[in-house]
Amino acid sequence: MNRIKKKEFGLDVIYRHDYDFRDKSISEYTKRSCKYLEEFLTNVPGSENFKTFLDVGCGNTDSLDYFKKQYKCRGIDLYPQKKDKRIIVDDFYKLSKIVEPQDIIFCNHTLEHSLAPLLMEQIRDSQKIGGVLFIAVPDADYSWAYDITSSTTHWSIFNAGFLRHLVTRYGYECHVAKRCFREDKGELFLVGIRRF
């Protein structure tokens, strides 16, 4: 098990990377999230002209591998689980200073590991107007989502209403807000288009 101890917001935090030992194929969970986004994109006018894809808090290259034929794919993570030239090793709170505006931003189980308003500000400033944002987060209506014994790195808590409010506040028109299930555990998917 890979453990990284660091100070974050004045607190000692241990990042546990005990989920990185799996086969090299795209995980079924990530594949499902990617398919969900891909289906949404087929109904977005102008999406055939999208060229760039950014996975914020990617950890690995699963989403980058899934979309590599359609887009120029990049990821950003301070503690990636694998080395890959497509992954920028840096702090996503500096995202808007690191990357040019993107067509698609994929934020798959990352927002809960952040101070959400700060990260949403960076995401908005790193996305083209008309671009698509995909978010998946644990659903606070299910106790597993923010159990302190399973994760010491969840800084933000979401239910469907708060997630929709947050994304709308930062300039996105929400098109899909849906409860999904992974291993009988609730999670929320939201897809939005940046309007301002």
Disulfide bonds with the S-S distance in Angstrom:
none
